[in-house]
């Protein structure tokens, strides 16, 4: 499992975690770049370039997804709902 960490100029952290079934593996993408990407045009095209995102999308739909900004939880929804956002 690959973990991406991209430093943003303001050094804020965004974590997107997808739980992979019963294995307990958690995939984390950390950076403001990820958060910025979520709300821009064609975000999926950019996120799909990352191996970590591709692995995360293979997680079961019923698994929860958590989006945090500086440790504060912003979104906690099912992966299906989260996928609709991006």
PASEBA-1860 file (N, C-alpha, C; in nm, 3 decimals):
! residues 86
1> XXXXXXXX> 0.085/-0.118/0.000/0.000/0.000/0.000/0.089/0.123/0.000 ~ 0.056/0.218/-0.085/0.135/0.340/-0.098/0.064/0.454/-0.026 ~ 0.139/0.535/0.045/0.082/0.651/0.113/0.139/0.776/0.048 ~ 0.051/0.864/0.002/0.095/0.988/-0.061/0.098/1.100/0.041 ~ 0.202/1.178/0.039/0.209/1.296/0.125/0.265/1.411/0.042 ~ 0.183/1.511/0.018/0.224/1.627/-0.061/0.210/1.749/0.027 ~ 0.319/1.823/0.047/0.313/1.939/0.136/0.250/2.057/0.065 ~ 0.159/2.121/0.133/0.094/2.241/0.082/0.163/2.361/0.142
9> XXXXXXXX> 0.154/2.476/0.075/0.227/2.594/0.123/0.185/2.636/0.263 ~ 0.059/2.606/0.301/0.014/2.641/0.436/0.029/2.524/0.534 ~ 0.081/2.415/0.486/0.110/2.298/0.570/-0.013/2.243/0.641 ~ -0.130/2.258/0.580/-0.249/2.195/0.636/-0.256/2.052/0.584 ~ -0.326/1.967/0.654/-0.330/1.826/0.617/-0.472/1.779/0.594 ~ -0.492/1.709/0.485/-0.619/1.645/0.457/-0.594/1.496/0.449 ~ -0.674/1.418/0.518/-0.659/1.273/0.513/-0.787/1.211/0.458 ~ -0.772/1.130/0.357/-0.885/1.053/0.305/-0.854/0.907/0.332
17> XXXXXXXX> -0.937/0.844/0.413/-0.907/0.708/0.455/-1.016/0.613/0.408 ~ -0.977/0.507/0.341/-1.071/0.404/0.300/-1.034/0.273/0.367 ~ -1.125/0.215/0.441/-1.098/0.088/0.509/-1.114/-0.026/0.410 ~ -1.017/-0.116/0.406/-1.022/-0.226/0.310/-1.071/-0.354/0.377 ~ -1.202/-0.372/0.381/-1.263/-0.494/0.432/-1.214/-0.535/0.569 ~ -1.199/-0.664/0.590/-1.161/-0.716/0.721/-1.010/-0.714/0.744 ~ -0.934/-0.677/0.639/-0.788/-0.677/0.655/-0.743/-0.564/0.748 ~ -0.828/-0.462/0.762/-0.795/-0.352/0.852/-0.697/-0.252/0.795
25> XXXXXXXX> -0.661/-0.268/0.667/-0.570/-0.172/0.606/-0.641/-0.039/0.584 ~ -0.574/0.069/0.615/-0.630/0.202/0.594/-0.542/0.276/0.496 ~ -0.603/0.333/0.395/-0.530/0.408/0.293/-0.548/0.556/0.319 ~ -0.440/0.630/0.324/-0.447/0.771/0.357/-0.380/0.856/0.250 ~ -0.450/0.957/0.205/-0.392/1.057/0.116/-0.385/1.187/0.196 ~ -0.267/1.244/0.208/-0.252/1.364/0.290/-0.202/1.482/0.209 ~ -0.282/1.586/0.200/-0.239/1.713/0.144/-0.358/1.804/0.118 ~ -0.332/1.934/0.118/-0.435/2.029/0.080/-0.465/2.013/-0.068
33> XXXXXXXX> -0.368/1.967/-0.145/-0.389/1.946/-0.288/-0.509/1.855/-0.312 ~ -0.521/1.752/-0.229/-0.633/1.659/-0.244/-0.764/1.731/-0.219 ~ -0.771/1.810/-0.112/-0.894/1.883/-0.081/-0.927/1.982/-0.191 ~ -0.826/2.057/-0.238/-0.847/2.151/-0.347/-0.903/2.080/-0.470 ~ -0.848/1.963/-0.497/-0.885/1.887/-0.616/-1.030/1.841/-0.610 ~ -1.080/1.812/-0.491/-1.216/1.760/-0.478/-1.320/1.855/-0.534 ~ -1.295/1.985/-0.526/-1.398/2.082/-0.560/-1.368/2.159/-0.688 ~ -1.273/2.110/-0.768/-1.241/2.175/-0.895/-1.294/2.093/-1.011
41> XXXXXXXX> -1.285/2.150/-1.131/-1.326/2.078/-1.250/-1.241/1.954/-1.271 ~ -1.303/1.850/-1.320/-1.237/1.723/-1.353/-1.145/1.671/-1.243 ~ -1.189/1.669/-1.118/-1.101/1.623/-1.010/-1.069/1.475/-1.023 ~ -1.164/1.397/-1.075/-1.143/1.253/-1.083/-1.022/1.220/-1.171 ~ -1.006/1.292/-1.281/-0.896/1.266/-1.373/-0.762/1.282/-1.302 ~ -0.754/1.383/-1.215/-0.628/1.407/-1.144/-0.606/1.304/-1.034 ~ -0.710/1.275/-0.957/-0.694/1.180/-0.847/-0.662/1.040/-0.899 ~ -0.718/1.005/-1.014/-0.698/0.870/-1.065/-0.555/0.846/-1.108
49> XXXXXXXX> -0.475/0.951/-1.122/-0.335/0.934/-1.158/-0.255/0.875/-1.041 ~ -0.310/0.885/-0.921/-0.237/0.838/-0.804/-0.270/0.693/-0.774 ~ -0.169/0.613/-0.758/-0.185/0.471/-0.726/-0.270/0.454/-0.600 ~ -0.246/0.539/-0.501/-0.318/0.527/-0.374/-0.468/0.546/-0.395 ~ -0.506/0.642/-0.479/-0.648/0.663/-0.505/-0.708/0.542/-0.575 ~ -0.633/0.486/-0.670/-0.682/0.369/-0.741/-0.705/0.252/-0.646 ~ -0.615/0.234/-0.550/-0.633/0.128/-0.451/-0.754/0.156/-0.363 ~ -0.773/0.283/-0.327/-0.884/0.320/-0.239/-1.018/0.291/-0.306
57> XXXXXXXX> -1.026/0.314/-0.437/-1.153/0.292/-0.506/-1.192/0.145/-0.513 ~ -1.098/0.056/-0.484/-1.129/-0.087/-0.485/-1.190/-0.134/-0.353 ~ -1.192/-0.047/-0.254/-1.250/-0.083/-0.124/-1.402/-0.103/-0.140 ~ -1.462/-0.188/-0.058/-1.607/-0.210/-0.066/-1.685/-0.081/-0.046 ~ -1.795/-0.067/-0.120/-1.874/0.056/-0.117/-1.928/0.084/0.023 ~ -1.960/-0.021/0.101/-2.022/0.001/0.231/-1.923/0.055/0.334 ~ -1.794/0.052/0.303/-1.696/0.100/0.401/-1.705/0.252/0.415 ~ -1.678/0.300/0.534/-1.686/0.443/0.560/-1.566/0.518/0.503
65> XXXXXXXX> -1.588/0.643/0.470/-1.481/0.730/0.425/-1.478/0.851/0.517 ~ -1.359/0.889/0.558/-1.344/1.002/0.648/-1.256/1.107/0.582 ~ -1.302/1.231/0.581/-1.221/1.342/0.531/-1.196/1.436/0.647 ~ -1.069/1.460/0.680/-1.038/1.550/0.791/-0.949/1.664/0.743 ~ -0.966/1.780/0.801/-0.881/1.896/0.773/-0.820/1.941/0.904 ~ -0.687/1.933/0.912/-0.616/1.968/1.036/-0.672/1.893/1.156 ~ -0.703/1.766/1.135/-0.751/1.684/1.245/-0.898/1.698/1.275 ~ -0.967/1.791/1.209/-1.110/1.811/1.233/-1.190/1.739/1.125
73> XXXXXXXX> -1.283/1.657/1.165/-1.359/1.578/1.069/-1.456/1.666/0.990 ~ -1.448/1.657/0.857/-1.536/1.735/0.772/-1.648/1.646/0.717 ~ -1.610/1.531/0.663/-1.707/1.442/0.601/-1.687/1.301/0.654 ~ -1.796/1.236/0.693/-1.789/1.093/0.722/-1.913/1.031/0.660 ~ -1.895/0.975/0.542/-2.007/0.918/0.469/-1.962/0.786/0.409 ~ -2.055/0.719/0.347/-2.017/0.596/0.277/-1.934/0.633/0.155 ~ -1.855/0.539/0.109/-1.771/0.564/-0.009/-1.857/0.601/-0.129 ~ -1.975/0.543/-0.137/-2.063/0.569/-0.250/-2.101/0.717/-0.255
81> XXXXXX> -2.138/0.773/-0.140/-2.175/0.914/-0.133/-2.055/1.001/-0.162 ~ -1.940/0.963/-0.105/-1.818/1.040/-0.126/-1.780/1.041/-0.274 ~ -1.796/0.928/-0.340/-1.763/0.918/-0.483/-1.850/1.013/-0.564 ~ -1.974/1.034/-0.518/-2.064/1.126/-0.589/-2.013/1.269/-0.578 ~ -1.946/1.302/-0.467/-1.893/1.436/-0.447/-1.780/1.463/-0.545 ~ -1.691/1.365/-0.563/-1.578/1.387/-0.651/-1.613/1.346/-0.793
END
